[in-house]
Amino acid sequence: MRIDKAFADGYTIVHKGLVCTTSIPSPTSKQKIKGLCLALEAMFTFVFWAMNTRTEYGFGGRFLCN
C-alpha cells in the first residue's frame, strides 16, 4: 500500500483531523443523509487524490493543477 511505502521512506503522521461530521439523522432523513455522505466521500477522495492510478492521465483531476 502507499502508506506503507511512505513510512518506509521515513514519513510520519504528525496530525490527524476530522474532515466531516453529522449528527445521527432522524429515520425520515436517513436516506438523504446517507446520499450526502456518499457524495462528500467521493468529493474528498477526488480533491485529496486518494486513488492510485497506473496511467499518466490520472482520474481527470490533473486539469485542477494547471
PAZA-457324 format. One line per field, with one value per residue: residue number from 1; residue in one letter; z negated, y, x negated of N, C-alpha, C, O, CB in turn. Coordinates in nm, 4 decimals. Each point is the difference from the previous one (the first is absolute). Glycine has a CB too. Example, Ala and Ser with C-alpha at 12.3 -4.5 7.8 and 13.67 -1.06 7.14 Angstrom:
<recs>
nr (1 2)
rest (A S)
n_z (-0.7800 0.1966)
n_y (-0.5690 0.2223)
n_x (-1.3190 -0.1542)
ca_z (0.0000 -0.0060)
ca_y (0.1190 0.1190)
ca_x (0.0890 -0.0820)
c_z (0.0000 -0.0730)
c_y (0.1200 0.1090)
c_x (-0.0900 0.0770)
o_z (-0.0665 -0.0169)
o_y (-0.0019 0.1108)
o_x (-0.1036 -0.0509)
cb_z (-0.0581 0.2314)
cb_y (-0.1154 -0.1736)
cb_x (0.2928 -0.0675)
</recs>
This chain:
<recs>
nr (1 2 3 4 5 6 7 8 9 10 11 12 13 14 15 16 17 18 19 20 21 22 23 24 25 26 27 28 29 30 31 32 33 34 35 36 37 38 39 40 41 42 43 44 45 46 47 48 49 50 51 52 53 54 55 56 57 58 59 60 61 62 63 64 65 66)
rest (M R I D K A F A D G Y T I V H K G L V C T T S I P S P T S K Q K I K G L C L A L E A M F T F V F W A M N T R T E Y G F G G R F L C N)
n_z (0.0000 0.1609 -0.3080 0.0713 0.1641 -0.2424 -0.2034 0.2027 0.0105 -0.3461 -0.0027 -0.3177 0.0552 -0.0710 -0.0053 -0.0614 0.1266 -0.0534 0.3430 -0.1696 -0.3014 0.1023 -0.2943 0.0281 0.3056 -0.1827 0.0741 0.1915 0.0625 0.0266 0.3013 -0.0492 -0.1560 0.2243 0.2176 -0.1750 -0.0404 0.3120 0.0595 -0.2169 0.1230 0.2806 -0.1203 -0.1528 0.2561 0.1632 -0.2147 -0.0497 0.3367 -0.1893 0.3164 -0.0035 0.3122 0.0906 0.1362 0.0069 -0.0935 -0.3316 -0.0045 0.2634 -0.2116 0.2691 -0.0032 -0.3214 0.1165 0.2294)
n_y (-0.1186 0.2339 -0.0737 -0.1953 0.2308 0.2051 -0.1949 -0.0436 0.3230 0.0135 0.0276 0.0332 0.0003 0.3246 -0.0631 -0.2480 0.2452 -0.1409 0.0198 0.0338 0.0160 -0.0780 0.0425 -0.3051 0.1061 0.0195 -0.3093 0.2606 0.0047 -0.3462 0.0846 0.2898 -0.1184 -0.2174 0.2287 0.1710 -0.2373 -0.0510 0.3002 -0.0009 -0.2564 0.1391 0.2597 -0.1492 -0.1713 0.2654 0.1492 -0.2263 -0.0852 -0.2497 -0.1145 -0.1340 0.1164 -0.2436 0.3183 0.1947 0.0313 -0.0425 -0.0946 0.2467 0.1279 0.0838 0.2452 0.0518 0.0716 0.2411)
n_x (-0.0841 -0.1258 -0.0436 -0.2446 -0.1424 0.0228 -0.1448 -0.2409 -0.0531 -0.0445 0.3419 0.0276 0.3080 -0.1213 0.3332 0.2095 0.1848 0.2644 -0.0342 0.2659 0.1230 0.2832 0.1069 0.0312 0.1347 0.2478 0.0041 0.0187 -0.3220 -0.0761 -0.0034 -0.1260 -0.2455 -0.0705 -0.0268 -0.1939 -0.2033 -0.0272 -0.0767 -0.2324 -0.1365 -0.0251 -0.1349 -0.2321 -0.0842 -0.0523 -0.1706 -0.2175 -0.0649 0.2062 -0.1044 -0.2932 0.0496 -0.1815 0.0628 -0.2383 0.3265 -0.0479 0.2501 -0.0460 -0.2486 -0.1898 0.2131 -0.0868 -0.3010 0.0918)
ca_z (0.0000 0.0091 -0.1328 -0.0443 0.0714 -0.0582 -0.1285 0.0288 0.0483 -0.1105 -0.0338 -0.1192 -0.0139 -0.1061 -0.0328 0.0512 -0.0209 0.0466 0.1202 0.0080 -0.1013 0.0008 -0.1117 0.0395 0.0660 -0.0320 0.0972 0.1254 0.0827 0.0012 0.1365 0.0544 -0.0638 0.0542 0.1336 -0.0164 -0.0477 0.1123 0.0909 -0.0636 0.0054 0.1367 0.0229 -0.0741 0.0659 0.1210 -0.0348 -0.0654 0.0878 -0.0830 0.0838 0.0711 0.1390 0.0738 0.1248 -0.0153 0.0031 -0.1276 0.0009 0.0522 -0.0897 0.0343 0.0473 -0.1158 -0.0414 0.1024)
ca_y (0.1186 0.1237 0.0495 -0.0792 0.0515 0.1300 -0.0262 -0.0554 0.1103 0.0886 0.0918 -0.0318 0.0715 0.0988 0.0603 -0.0633 0.0885 -0.0409 0.0756 0.0260 -0.0685 0.0276 -0.0612 -0.1174 0.0520 -0.0593 -0.1067 0.0526 0.0622 -0.0880 -0.0269 0.1231 0.0205 -0.1015 0.0458 0.1146 -0.0502 -0.0674 0.1048 0.0658 -0.0930 0.0026 0.1295 0.0034 -0.0935 0.0670 0.1194 -0.0381 -0.0950 -0.1187 -0.1202 -0.0252 -0.0347 -0.0456 0.0743 0.1351 0.0947 0.0043 -0.0163 0.1214 0.1124 0.0696 0.1344 0.0900 0.0460 0.0893)
ca_x (0.0841 -0.0765 -0.0376 -0.1153 -0.1173 -0.0337 -0.0653 -0.1325 -0.0826 -0.0327 0.1075 0.0774 0.1269 -0.0165 0.1284 0.1209 0.1134 0.1312 0.0325 0.1436 0.0798 0.1429 0.0706 0.0780 0.1207 0.1295 0.0318 0.0548 -0.1050 -0.1171 -0.0453 -0.0584 -0.1299 -0.0908 -0.0377 -0.0892 -0.1292 -0.0642 -0.0474 -0.1147 -0.1127 -0.0515 -0.0641 -0.1263 -0.0911 -0.0485 -0.0778 -0.1243 -0.0689 -0.0169 0.0006 -0.1243 0.0251 -0.1186 -0.0105 -0.0522 0.1112 0.0658 0.1448 0.0595 -0.0231 -0.1243 0.0295 0.0120 -0.1334 -0.0576)
c_z (0.0000 -0.1360 -0.0543 0.0668 -0.0576 -0.1357 0.0211 0.0487 -0.1087 -0.0381 -0.1263 0.0024 -0.1178 -0.0409 0.0620 -0.0289 0.0569 0.1174 0.0016 -0.1097 0.0158 -0.1229 0.0502 0.0602 -0.0510 0.1036 0.1336 0.0907 0.0137 0.1409 0.0638 -0.0564 0.0509 0.1395 -0.0053 -0.0451 0.1112 0.1004 -0.0579 0.0025 0.1387 0.0282 -0.0723 0.0619 0.1240 -0.0349 -0.0607 0.0788 -0.0746 0.0800 0.0728 0.1421 0.0665 0.1327 -0.0271 -0.0086 -0.1333 0.0139 0.0456 -0.0878 0.0330 0.0445 -0.1156 -0.0390 0.1002 -0.0335)
c_y (0.1241 0.0512 -0.0759 0.0482 0.1349 -0.0167 -0.0540 0.1084 0.1029 0.1007 -0.0474 0.0782 0.0951 0.0632 -0.0826 0.0942 -0.0576 0.0884 0.0399 -0.0778 0.0378 -0.0635 -0.1215 0.0486 -0.0680 -0.1077 0.0522 0.0605 -0.0881 -0.0228 0.1239 0.0238 -0.1022 0.0389 0.1169 -0.0445 -0.0713 0.1010 0.0723 -0.0888 -0.0014 0.1304 0.0086 -0.0940 0.0640 0.1163 -0.0366 -0.1045 -0.1297 -0.1295 -0.0111 -0.0441 -0.0426 0.0749 0.1387 0.1037 0.0106 -0.0253 0.1271 0.1213 0.0809 0.1443 0.0994 0.0608 0.0946 0.1446)
c_x (-0.0880 -0.0443 -0.1199 -0.1277 -0.0431 -0.0687 -0.1403 -0.0957 -0.0298 0.1078 0.0711 0.1309 -0.0150 0.1323 0.1117 0.1150 0.1278 0.0385 0.1469 0.0716 0.1468 0.0621 0.0780 0.1315 0.1271 0.0305 0.0528 -0.1068 -0.1234 -0.0543 -0.0633 -0.1395 -0.1013 -0.0475 -0.0963 -0.1385 -0.0765 -0.0550 -0.1218 -0.1231 -0.0629 -0.0747 -0.1342 -0.1031 -0.0605 -0.0925 -0.1351 -0.0786 -0.0281 0.0014 -0.1325 0.0340 -0.1295 -0.0173 -0.0556 0.1111 0.0717 0.1486 0.0688 -0.0251 -0.1231 0.0246 0.0149 -0.1334 -0.0634 0.0236)
o_z (-0.0353 -0.0120 -0.0665 -0.0643 -0.0132 -0.0293 -0.0722 -0.0225 0.0250 -0.0925 -0.0287 0.0700 -0.1125 -0.1038 0.1141 -0.1053 0.0858 -0.0117 0.0435 -0.0367 0.0619 -0.0554 0.1208 -0.0658 -0.0545 0.1098 0.1037 0.1219 0.0527 0.0201 0.0736 0.0732 0.0207 0.0325 0.0771 0.0511 0.0098 0.0511 0.0728 0.0229 0.0128 0.0640 0.0583 0.0041 0.0258 0.0593 0.0311 -0.0495 -0.0024 -0.0578 0.0329 0.0202 -0.0400 0.0742 -0.1140 -0.0339 -0.0199 0.0870 -0.0389 0.0295 -0.0621 -0.0218 0.0212 -0.0638 -0.0240 0.0749)
o_y (-0.0059 0.0571 0.0583 0.0063 0.0267 0.0695 0.0381 -0.0094 0.0979 0.0787 -0.1196 0.1006 -0.0432 0.0658 -0.0451 0.0636 -0.0883 0.1225 0.1099 -0.1095 0.1012 -0.0960 -0.0183 0.0723 -0.1103 0.0026 -0.0631 0.0028 0.0449 0.0062 -0.0118 0.0372 0.0334 -0.0176 0.0060 0.0493 0.0135 -0.0169 0.0302 0.0475 -0.0004 -0.0007 0.0462 0.0330 -0.0150 0.0140 0.0637 -0.0506 -0.0462 -0.1087 0.1012 -0.0816 0.0429 -0.0271 0.0462 0.1155 0.0943 -0.0756 0.0248 0.1076 0.1033 0.0870 0.1208 0.1052 0.0476 0.0883)
o_x (-0.1177 -0.1084 -0.0856 -0.1048 -0.1195 -0.0973 -0.0921 -0.1207 -0.0703 -0.0201 0.0036 0.0119 -0.0248 0.0072 -0.0106 0.0032 -0.0018 -0.0005 0.0342 -0.0426 0.0329 -0.0536 0.0154 0.0749 -0.0031 -0.0556 -0.0209 0.0169 -0.1018 -0.1212 -0.0980 -0.0917 -0.1166 -0.1174 -0.0958 -0.1006 -0.1219 -0.1107 -0.0946 -0.1112 -0.1225 -0.1051 -0.0981 -0.1185 -0.1195 -0.1070 -0.1006 -0.1007 -0.1141 -0.0007 -0.0618 0.0900 -0.1082 -0.0944 -0.0008 -0.0260 0.0766 0.0432 0.1141 0.0521 -0.0253 -0.0843 -0.0113 -0.0035 -0.1109 -0.0415)
cb_z (-0.0863 0.2177 0.0235 0.0276 0.2218 0.1500 -0.0326 0.0785 0.2003 0.1632 0.2718 -0.2009 0.2096 0.1889 -0.1271 0.0703 -0.0813 -0.2194 0.0796 0.2864 -0.2200 0.3080 -0.2393 -0.1167 0.2568 -0.2170 -0.2969 -0.2425 -0.1254 -0.2243 -0.0517 -0.0473 -0.2248 -0.1679 0.0069 -0.1067 -0.2396 -0.0826 0.0137 -0.1695 -0.1901 0.0083 -0.0321 -0.2128 -0.1124 0.0600 -0.0679 -0.1673 0.1307 -0.1264 -0.0046 -0.2356 0.0490 -0.1804 0.2111 0.1575 0.2599 -0.1675 -0.1445 0.0758 -0.1095 0.0872 0.1783 -0.0160 -0.0973 0.0957)
cb_y (-0.1179 -0.0027 0.0058 -0.2033 -0.1479 0.0334 -0.0828 -0.2105 -0.1331 -0.1068 0.1797 -0.1472 -0.1509 -0.0215 0.2744 -0.2994 0.2805 -0.2026 -0.2309 0.1490 -0.1043 0.1070 0.2422 -0.2168 0.1599 0.2135 -0.0831 0.0409 0.1773 -0.1168 -0.1607 0.0595 0.0594 -0.1587 -0.0840 0.0946 -0.0371 -0.1786 -0.0016 0.0795 -0.1394 -0.1477 0.0590 0.0237 -0.1794 -0.0800 0.0606 0.1029 0.2364 0.2337 -0.0875 0.0182 0.1177 -0.1984 -0.1756 -0.1860 -0.1444 0.2329 -0.1916 -0.2484 -0.2330 -0.3069 -0.2217 -0.2406 -0.2604 -0.2631)
cb_x (0.3010 0.2339 0.3235 0.2545 0.1927 0.2925 0.3149 0.2267 0.1680 -0.2097 0.0248 -0.2234 0.1613 -0.2359 -0.0946 -0.0942 -0.1530 0.0678 -0.2147 0.0268 -0.2298 0.0586 0.0015 -0.1809 -0.1347 0.1380 0.0703 0.1951 0.1848 0.2104 0.2785 0.3215 0.2309 0.2338 0.3151 0.2977 0.2187 0.2646 0.3290 0.2676 0.2304 0.2944 0.3242 0.2450 0.2532 0.3176 0.3143 0.2086 0.0106 0.1070 0.3119 -0.2105 0.3007 0.1211 0.1932 -0.1775 -0.0502 -0.2162 -0.1328 0.1194 0.1379 -0.0135 0.1232 0.1954 0.0831 0.0761)
</recs>
